[in-house]
């Protein structure tokens, strides 16, 4: 029995016992903490623009069939991914044309049977935490840890999964990108910004042992003020440590981020994420001692390698 499902003592969340430093926890498809009892997502359907909240069942998962039945023969889109950290930080999108798709022509979008949301280059989608430019500064100042479950369908270029900056130029913030063939690139102001001014190099790595369209699990530790430049950004892909170039010795910015925390794009919006998004959790500080715990739970639920 995994940490996700019901055991002898009842439901146990994937993040139970991992709350120290927990800043944000979002999932399209599951309840992450026993201490969270609210809805998981809110959706809008195309037929009449009605909106509805969806919660997890007794197994901790949102039912794709339930969402599809509510949507009917049309489409459904995310308006809110509720924050499960207890800090009331929701990912939202009020512009209908930018809301990620979760049901298409009556069929729920899923990966390995789990509900996901989708955007494409032709149909850009993104969600953000409102008024959050000061909330995630630790990612580009003192450090933080995160994991995400997603899959890019773009083989040509890396596209943003998460951003706290409003452009690719040098400014306070973090930009994490992925493609289905080129792996992961992390850009952090004064840490490892690729090809911008003299701020250093990107850390990047190519996934190994998986096909390009596998749903992937990425864990990343950012430590911008580390005295050793090579240790300022450390990524794992499906549990395998990545390698890359990070020779920057610049001083991290201490200012507020250049934009709100945004998923599936950065705020400027010129390179939308082409792919699927399932889950994102962010902690302040170094939480990698428990990395194998959350990765095991994600694999059990999402079926990632």
N, C-alpha and C positions, 0 to 999 in steps of 0.2 A: 504494500500500500504506500503510495507516494504522499508527499506533503500536501498535495493538491486535493486529493479526494477524501471522502468520508472515512474515518477510521473509528476505532472503538470509542474514542472520546468525542466524536462528532467532527464537523468540518475543521480543517486546519489549512490556513492560507499559505501560499508559496512564500510570503514575506514574513510570516510569524517568526519572531525571534531575530528578525533582521531590520528592526525599526530604528536602531541607532543611526542618527544622521539622515534618516529618510526624508527627502525633500519633495519628491513627487513619484507617483506610481499610477500609470495608466495602462489599461488593457482594453482591447476591443471585445475580448472573448471570455474573460474570467474574473472572478473575484479573487483579489490577491491577499487580503488580510481578514482574519477573523473579526478584527475590530472595525471593519467596514461593513455596513449593512445597507448601503444605498444602491441606487441604480448604477449600472455599468456604463451604459451609453444612452443617448437620446437621438432619435432618428426622425427624418422627414420623408414622407412618401410623395412620389410625383403625381399621383392621381388627383389629390385634393390638397396637397401641402399640409396635411395634418401631421402633427408630431406626437411621438410617444416615447416614454422611457422603457428600457429593457433591463431587467435584473438577471442575476445568475440563478440557476436552479439549485437543487439540493446537492448536486455534484460540483457546484462551483462554477459551472460553465453557462454562458449565454447560448440559447438554442437558435441555431441558424434557421431551422424550420419555422420557429415561432416568428422570427423577424420577417421571413419571406412570406408567410401567410398573412401577416399584417400589411405588407407592402402590396399584395395582390399581384396582378400581371405586369405592373410597372416597375419603376426603380425606387430605391430608397437611399438616402444620404445621411451622413453623420452631421448633426449640429453640435453635439457635445460628447466628449469622452470624459467622464467624471473622474476627478482625482481621488485616489484611494489612500493617500498618505495621511489624511486627517487635517491637512492644511488648506483645504478648499481651493485648490488650484486646478481648475478645469481647463481642458483644451476645448476651444469653441470656434465656430465659424458661422457667422450670420449671413454672409453673402452666399446665396444659393448656388451660384455657378462655381464656387470654390469648395463646396462641401464634398468630402470624399465619398465615393460610392461604396455601399455595402450590399445592395441588391440590384441586379441588372436583369431587366425583362422577366421579373418574377422569380429569379434564382438567386439565392444568397451567395455571396462571394466567400469562398472558404479555401483554406489550405489545410490539408490533412484533416478535414472535417471540422476545423475551427473557423469561426467567423473572422474575417479580416476586412480592411478597407483598402481602396485602390485609387490611384491616380495615374494618369498617363501624360506623356509629353504633349499630346494633342488636347488633353483635357486636364489642365493643371488643377491640383487640389492642395489645400493646406489648412492647418489649424494652429491656433496659438493660445498661449496663456496671456490674457489681457493684463496690461500694466505690470509686466514682469521684468522690465529692464534692470531692476536692482536685485531681483530675487535669486538669480543663478550666477552672480559674479564669482563665486568660489570656483567655478569651472575654468575661469581664466585668471584667477589670482592665487588662491591657496590650494586648490585641488578638489577633485570630486571623482566619483565612480558611477558608472551607468551600465546598463545592459539594454539591448533592444532586440526584438524579433521582427525581421522584415525580409523582403526579397526584392531586389531591383530587377526589372525586366529589360533594362537598357544595357546593351553590351558595348556601346560606343563611348560613353563618358560617365564619370562619376556624377551622381546627382545628390542633393542634400537630403539627409534623413532628419537631422536636427540642426538648428541654427539659433544663435543668440546675437547674430550680427545681421545687418541689413544689406550687406554686399560682400563681394569677395575681397574688397580692399582692406588694407590694414586698419583695424579699429578694435576696440574692446569687443570680445565675444569669441564664440566657438562655432566651428562649422564641421560637421561630420558627414561624409559623403560615401556612397557606395555604388558600384555597378555590378552586374551579374558576372562579368568576366575579369574586371580589373581590380577587384578587391575593395579595400577601404582606404580612405584618405581622411586625415584629421588635420584641421587647420585651427590654430589658436593664436590669438594676438600675442606677438612677442614671444611665441613659443615655437611654432613650426609652420608659419604661413608660407605656402608654396608660391614662389614666383611673384611676390609682392614686396616692393621696395627692398630692404636688406634684412627683413625680419626672420629669415631662416628658411628651413626646408620642411616639407611635409613628411609625416610618417605615413607610410602606406604599405600594404601587403596584399598578396594575391591568395585567395582561398585555395586550399589544397584538399584533394580527396573527395570533392563534392562536384556534382554537376552544376551547371550555371544557373539552373532554375530551382535549386533547392531552397526551401525556406531556411534562413540562416540565423544563428544566434551570435550576437557580438557583445562582448564585455570589454569595457574600456576604462582605464584609470588615467586621469589627467592630473599631473602634478607640476603646474607651470613654474613654481618657484624652486623646484629641485635644483641643487647645485650642480648636478650632472645632467647635461642637456639631453643625453640619450635616454634618460629615465623620466622625461617630462610628459611623455604620452606612450602608454603601453596598451596595445589592443590584443584581444584574443578572438579568434574566429572559430566557432563551434568547438571551443575548448583548447584550440591550438594557439600558442603564443605567436604573434606576428612579429615580423622583422621589418625595419625600415630605416630611413635616414632622418636624424634629428640632431643637427649640429648647432642649432641656434643657442646663443647665450644671452639673448636680449632680456631685458627686465620686463616682467609681465605688467600689463596695464592694471591699474587699480580702479579705474572709472567704471561707472555702470555700463552694462552691455549696450551695443549699438542698436539692438532691437529686442522685441519680446521673444521669448522662447517659442519657436515655431517648428512644427514637424512637416515633412514632405516638401520643404522649400525653404529659402530664406526670405526675409520680408520683401526684398525688392522684386522677387518673383520671376526672374528670367531663366532659371534652370530648374523647372519643376521635377520632382521625383517621379520616376516612371516605374511603378511597382506596387507592392503590397506592404501594408504596415499592420502589425499585430499588438506590439507591447513595448513600453518604455518605462524604465525605473531609474531614478537618479538619487544618489546619496551625496552628501558633502563628506569630504575627507576620503581616506583610503579604507575601503570596505572589501578589498580583494581577498582577505583571509577567508571570507565566506563565499567566494566566487563559485566553487564547485557545488554549493548548496543550491543557489538560484539557477545555475545552469542545469543541474539534474532535474529540477522541477520544470523548467522550460522544456527540456527534452521530453519529459514524460507527458506534458500537456500538448505541446505543439508538434512533436514528432520531428524536431530538428536533429541533424546528425550529431 
